[in-house]
Amino acid sequence: MQSSLKKSVTLGLAALSLAGVATIAETTSASAKSYATAGAYTTLKTDATARNVASTGTNALYTKPGTVKGAKVVASKATMKKLANSNKSASYFRAYGQKTTNRGSVYYRVVSMDGKYRGYIYGGTTAGTFAGGIKTASTTTAATTPTTKTYYLKSPGTANTLWSAPKYTQYKATKVINSTSALATDAFTVDSAATKTKEGSLYYHVTDNNNAKISGWIYAGALQTGENSAITSAKSVTVNYVDSSTGKSVKSGVLITASDAKSGTALGTDDAATVNTAIGSATYLPAGYSLTSATNTYVTSTDTWGSSVTVPVTANAAAGITITSSSALSSTTGANDKLTTTDALAADASTTVATAQSNFTKDYTGVSGTTASQSDLSAALTSDKLNTIYVPVYESDGTTQSTNSAGAKLYTKYTLNTASLPTGITFGSTSLALTYNAAGSYALTSGSSTMTAQ
């Protein structure tokens, strides 16, 4: 009986196994022939801007609805996921058609904003609703319109021109104009602003004040509130200063502007005189140079605005910096300190301050009209022993110098306040004032140059 039971169980398992194989074979065969069929193609009629979509990264893009026989991959799921995470507007898509399969799946015909990818993608089960592999996208975000409405082109040309929409935020956005060079002197009015959602870059919608037909979106960074160089140049005389001994340009592009002048208009007598004066002024002359010709008549009344002039200049001679009177030596002095440069001693205690100051003017020189830095100035003063000075202390009579118990003459030590030095002073100047702060009492033994703290 046990044997019979074993046989029954064995036969039962075998029969069951054969049935399973048959079922698998049938399923596999049916699956291999089971393709969806797609209905008729329908063009989407809703507003184009409402059909901007982004990939969700969950579905691939196909040449046909993905479950239809013969469908081939245009962009894999991995590629679509990369586009979903992209920070560039070119990765957005525009949906423009649809097909629904017999299984109820809706596939949308889409194209990327840069035209690189085109095909069908699963979009859910409700026609007219974007789901599944795509979702509705806002390619731009409204931004605050600037308070200042009038702008000028910063660098007219082929870069950053006007578009019908910020590039790649709408399918087939086009340039309104290929080059803005001809609009260099035009003013533009801003009426709205938006940022590209993915990039975050700001755009303004502008209209040319001289031609209302020229209107579109432009990168905000390509605009400026003041007139650009092309406008300024048309209202100016450009000056090129050339070293008369070497023939090399030492300064150029200096613009002398008349606000009401226009390119090609003659300067006239009064404007010519004004420009000639400006050419020779310290404001325009290159540092360390003077006009080669003292007559200074480089433009005439018949010269025009927008033109340029070459002006020969000669390098100035070397010059020092002179320190002002002794009254500026200290900001805080003792009641009986005799603050004169002839009585005060420099840091070496063997040279008078007057002599040290004279040495400084001779030692520290540069081209007249050029600027000395604060750090170089401080170093030069230290080199000539003016970083520390010793001012004699006198009795109340004002004529007898005070001494200590050993008979050594008393002085008050002062240290230079380097922070008070000018950040820029020109060589040839006589306006350098030095400020010192009291730093203790010292004594100088007769016949010695060593100061001893008291």
Residue pairs with C-beta under 8 A, 6 or more apart in sequence:
35 67
35 68
35 69
36 65
36 67
36 68
36 101
36 102
36 103
36 105
37 68
37 101
37 102
38 64
38 65
38 68
38 99
38 100
38 101
38 102
38 107
39 99
39 100
39 101
39 102
40 99
41 97
41 98
41 99
41 109
42 97
42 98
42 99
42 127
43 96
43 97
44 51
44 95
44 96
44 97
44 98
44 108
46 128
48 94
48 170
48 171
49 170
50 136
51 94
51 95
51 96
52 92
52 93
52 94
52 136
52 137
52 138
52 139
52 169
52 170
52 171
53 92
53 93
53 94
53 95
53 108
53 110
53 130
53 134
53 135
53 136
53 137
54 83
54 84
54 91
54 92
54 93
54 134
54 135
54 137
55 80
55 81
55 83
55 84
55 91
55 93
55 121
55 133
55 134
56 80
56 84
56 132
56 133
56 134
56 135
57 77
57 80
57 81
57 82
57 83
57 84
57 85
58 77
58 80
58 81
58 132
58 133
59 66
59 77
59 80
59 121
59 122
59 132
59 133
60 66
60 73
60 74
60 75
60 76
60 77
60 79
60 80
60 121
60 133
61 73
61 74
61 75
61 79
61 80
61 110
61 117
61 119
61 120
61 121
61 133
62 71
62 72
62 73
62 74
62 107
62 119
62 120
62 121
63 70
63 71
63 72
63 73
63 74
63 119
63 120
64 70
64 71
64 72
64 120
65 71
65 99
65 101
65 105
65 107
65 120
65 122
66 107
66 120
66 121
66 122
67 101
67 103
67 105
68 101
71 120
74 117
74 118
74 119
75 83
75 117
75 119
80 121
80 133
83 91
83 112
83 117
84 91
86 198
87 198
87 199
88 168
88 198
88 199
89 113
89 139
89 166
89 167
89 168
89 169
89 196
89 197
89 198
89 199
90 112
90 113
90 114
90 116
90 168
91 112
91 113
91 198
92 112
92 113
92 137
92 139
92 168
92 169
92 198
93 110
93 111
93 112
93 113
93 117
93 134
94 110
94 111
94 113
94 170
94 171
95 108
95 109
95 110
95 123
95 130
95 134
96 109
96 110
96 111
97 108
97 109
98 106
98 107
98 108
98 109
98 123
98 127
98 128
99 106
99 107
99 109
99 120
100 106
100 107
100 127
101 107
104 125
105 122
105 124
105 125
106 122
106 123
106 124
106 125
106 126
106 127
106 129
106 132
107 120
107 121
107 122
107 123
108 120
108 121
108 123
108 130
108 134
109 118
109 119
109 120
110 117
110 118
110 119
110 120
110 121
110 134
111 117
111 118
111 171
112 118
113 139
113 168
113 169
113 170
113 171
114 168
121 132
121 133
121 134
122 132
122 133
123 129
123 130
123 131
123 132
123 133
123 134
124 130
124 131
124 132
125 131
130 136
137 197
138 197
139 168
139 169
139 170
139 196
139 197
139 198
140 165
140 166
140 169
140 194
140 195
140 196
140 197
140 203
141 194
141 195
141 197
142 192
142 193
142 194
143 193
143 194
143 195
143 202
144 193
145 190
145 191
145 192
145 193
146 190
146 193
146 204
148 190
148 225
149 189
149 190
149 191
150 187
150 188
150 189
150 190
150 209
150 225
151 187
151 188
151 189
151 190
151 204
151 206
151 223
151 224
151 225
152 186
152 187
152 188
152 223
152 224
152 225
152 226
152 227
152 228
152 231
153 180
153 183
153 184
153 186
153 188
153 222
153 223
153 224
153 228
154 221
154 222
154 223
154 224
154 228
155 222
155 228
156 179
156 180
156 181
156 182
156 183
156 184
156 228
156 230
157 179
157 180
157 181
158 178
158 179
158 180
158 181
159 222
160 180
160 218
160 219
160 221
160 222
161 175
161 176
161 177
161 178
161 179
161 180
161 218
162 175
162 176
162 177
162 180
162 206
162 214
162 215
162 216
162 217
162 218
163 173
163 174
163 175
163 176
163 216
163 217
163 218
164 170
164 173
164 174
164 175
164 176
164 216
164 217
165 173
165 217
166 173
166 194
166 196
166 201
166 203
166 217
166 219
167 173
169 196
169 197
176 214
176 215
176 216
177 183
177 214
177 216
183 208
183 210
183 214
184 228
184 230
184 231
185 230
185 231
185 234
186 208
186 209
186 210
186 211
187 208
187 209
187 210
188 206
188 207
188 208
188 209
188 223
189 206
189 207
189 209
190 204
190 205
190 206
190 223
191 205
191 206
191 207
192 204
192 205
193 202
193 203
193 204
193 205
193 220
194 202
194 203
194 205
194 217
195 201
195 202
195 203
196 203
201 219
201 220
201 221
202 219
202 220
202 221
203 217
203 218
203 219
203 220
204 217
204 218
204 220
204 223
205 215
205 216
205 217
206 215
206 216
206 217
206 218
206 223
207 214
207 215
208 214
208 215
232 255
232 257
233 255
233 263
233 306
234 261
234 262
234 263
234 305
234 306
235 257
235 258
235 259
235 260
235 261
235 262
235 263
235 305
235 306
236 255
236 256
236 257
236 258
236 261
236 305
236 306
237 255
237 256
237 267
237 275
237 299
237 303
237 305
237 307
237 308
237 309
238 252
238 253
238 254
238 255
238 307
238 308
238 309
239 252
239 254
239 255
239 256
239 279
239 284
239 308
239 309
239 311
240 249
240 251
240 252
240 253
240 308
240 309
240 310
240 311
241 249
241 250
241 251
241 252
241 254
241 285
241 286
241 289
241 311
241 312
241 313
242 248
242 249
242 250
242 310
242 311
242 312
242 313
243 249
243 250
243 289
243 312
243 313
243 314
243 315
244 292
244 312
244 313
244 314
245 314
245 315
250 286
250 289
250 313
251 285
251 286
254 284
256 275
256 278
256 279
256 284
258 271
258 274
258 305
261 267
261 271
261 305
262 305
262 306
263 304
263 305
263 306
264 304
264 305
264 306
265 304
265 305
266 301
266 302
266 303
266 304
267 275
267 299
267 300
267 301
267 302
267 303
267 304
267 305
268 301
269 301
271 301
272 299
272 300
272 301
272 303
275 298
275 299
276 296
276 297
276 298
276 299
277 296
278 284
279 285
279 291
279 296
279 298
279 299
279 309
279 311
280 291
280 296
282 369
285 291
285 313
285 369
286 313
287 367
287 369
287 370
287 371
287 426
288 315
288 316
288 367
288 368
288 369
288 370
289 313
289 314
289 315
289 316
289 369
290 313
290 314
290 316
290 369
291 311
291 312
291 313
291 314
292 312
292 313
292 314
293 312
298 309
298 311
299 309
303 309
315 367
316 367
316 368
316 369
316 428
317 367
317 368
318 365
318 366
318 367
318 368
318 427
319 365
319 366
319 367
319 368
319 427
319 428
320 360
320 361
320 362
320 363
320 364
320 365
320 427
320 428
321 360
321 361
321 364
321 372
321 377
321 425
321 427
321 428
321 429
321 430
321 432
322 361
322 429
322 430
322 432
323 357
323 360
323 361
323 432
323 433
323 434
324 430
324 431
324 432
324 433
326 339
326 340
326 341
326 344
326 353
327 339
328 433
328 434
328 435
329 339
329 341
329 344
329 353
329 389
329 391
329 414
329 434
329 435
329 436
330 337
330 339
330 391
330 414
330 435
330 436
330 437
330 438
331 417
331 435
331 436
331 437
332 437
332 438
333 339
333 391
333 412
333 438
334 391
334 393
334 412
334 438
336 393
336 394
336 395
336 396
336 398
336 402
337 391
337 392
337 393
337 394
337 412
338 344
338 391
338 392
338 393
338 394
338 398
338 401
339 391
341 352
341 353
341 354
341 357
342 352
342 353
342 354
343 352
343 391
343 392
344 352
344 353
344 389
344 390
344 391
344 392
345 351
345 352
345 353
345 389
345 390
345 411
345 444
346 352
346 353
346 355
346 356
346 384
346 385
346 386
346 388
346 389
347 385
347 386
347 387
347 388
347 389
348 385
348 449
349 390
349 444
349 449
349 450
349 451
350 449
351 359
351 385
353 386
353 389
356 384
356 385
356 386
357 384
357 386
359 384
360 380
360 381
360 384
360 386
363 380
363 383
363 384
364 372
364 377
364 380
364 383
364 384
365 427
366 372
366 427
367 427
368 426
368 427
368 428
369 426
369 427
369 428
370 426
370 427
371 424
371 425
371 426
371 427
372 424
372 425
372 426
372 427
373 423
373 424
374 418
374 421
374 422
374 423
374 424
377 421
377 422
377 425
377 432
378 387
378 416
378 418
378 421
381 387
381 416
381 421
381 434
382 416
386 416
386 434
387 415
387 416
388 413
388 414
388 415
388 416
388 439
389 413
389 414
389 436
390 411
390 412
390 413
390 414
390 442
390 444
390 451
391 411
391 412
391 414
392 401
392 409
392 410
392 411
393 401
393 402
393 410
393 411
393 412
393 441
394 400
394 401
394 402
395 401
395 402
401 409
401 410
402 409
402 410
403 409
403 410
403 443
404 410
404 443
404 454
406 443
406 445
407 446
408 443
408 444
408 445
408 446
408 452
409 443
409 444
409 446
410 441
410 442
410 443
410 454
411 441
411 442
411 443
411 444
411 451
412 438
412 440
412 441
412 442
413 438
413 439
413 440
413 441
413 442
413 451
414 436
414 437
414 438
414 439
415 436
415 437
415 439
416 434
416 435
416 436
417 435
417 436
417 437
420 435
421 434
422 432
425 431
425 432
440 453
440 454
441 453
441 454
442 451
442 452
442 453
442 454
443 451
443 452
443 454
444 450
444 451
444 452
445 452
